[in-house]
């Protein structure tokens, strides 16, 4: 029998820390009334309130999942899953005045295999189409310009359009039409586009 290998204590401590950090992030948020301290927590709500109040705000436990990408939210499951079906497209205008419509990857149109690969696009658009994260809009516009780049006739403007509809409640008829609106116009930064072009991104 070979000699039994020992695992470094630092690796064990890191794994323990990782499990604690992920558990802290995976616990759901308390109800708003408890979060705002309008009513006192009780039962399991006491546990989620204590986690929200003291552990999720602890700098290391807060920063680690954010930096590494291990964070997640419960909005897909509970207590109120999103009812908004949304997608995005853009109109790209080139230097010579020509235009091109670009449709951001949409899960509805993809095969099951493609959905596994491109689900991150839908998740990203939950942020990139939300006014709460408007600091992402110029970067998103630049990325659309880069995807539709033409060195001989570069894009000069990208108009981002949001399309949405609410999913009908059980037993009610689904409205088929989507509402839509222009939500951001990006004037392409030609120097930044040229820099990204040389990087081959």
Secondary structure, DSSP 8 states (H G I E B T S, - for coil): --------HHHHHHHHHHHHHHHHHHS----HHHHTTSS---THHHHHHHIIIIITTSHHHHHHHHHHT----STTTSSS---EEEEEEEEEEETTS-EEEEE---GGGS-HHHHHHHHHHHHHHHHHT-GGGGGGHHHHHHHHHHHT--TTS-EEEEEEEEEEEE---TTS------EEEEEEEEE--HHHHHHHHHHT-
